[in-house]
Amino acid sequence: MTRGVNKVILIGNLGDEPVFRTTGSGTSVANVSMVTNEVRRNAESGQMTEIAEWHRVVLWGRLAEIAKKWLHKGALVYVEGKLRTRSFTDKQNVKKSVTEIVADELQMLGPSKTHSGEESFSSHSFAAPKNSAVMQNDNSPYGNPSAQSSILNELGFPNQSSVPSNPEPAIVVDGNDDTDDLPF
């Protein structure tokens, strides 16, 4: 059976303050709403229109704690993660489902303020630890390095151990020399 790829990359602004909580087992969780904007030209009128798409993002563990301290409404962030759909029953006993992005990486792209009001420019990148409890509870092979290697081999990519760590470039062109034999 072939494996798929579930990867989401977003750059956008937070629509609200992060909602932070701790699970019964003590794991930190933060939920944020994020908006990405896209500009399209209307084919009939030729006018440019902006389309906003809203996303639910879930941050676990250390990423949640970072979100609690540094992220605020309007902050520009880069989020990388995977798409998850889960079902639940609400208080009226109606079954519902929600699709969320479970973040693996977070990068703050602009100025931010702490809860104490201090402003700093931050462009730090944070990643969820690969051996975290959240990743261990995930039954997918994507958090397991040996399974990842197996998947890459199935897709025709070389084994990481067979790839040189510092390969020599195949062709070096400096642009000042006409002695190369490239046809352009």
Beta strands, then each sheet from edge to edge (+ up, - down):
strand 1: 8-14
strand 2: 19-22
strand 3: 28-41
strand 4: 48-60
strand 5: 76-89
strand 6: 95-108
strand 7: 111-113
strand 8: 119-121
strand 9: 125-127
sheet 1: 2+ 3- 1+ 5- 6+ 4+
sheet 2: 2+ 3- 1+ 5- 6+ 9-
sheet 3: 7+ 8-
end
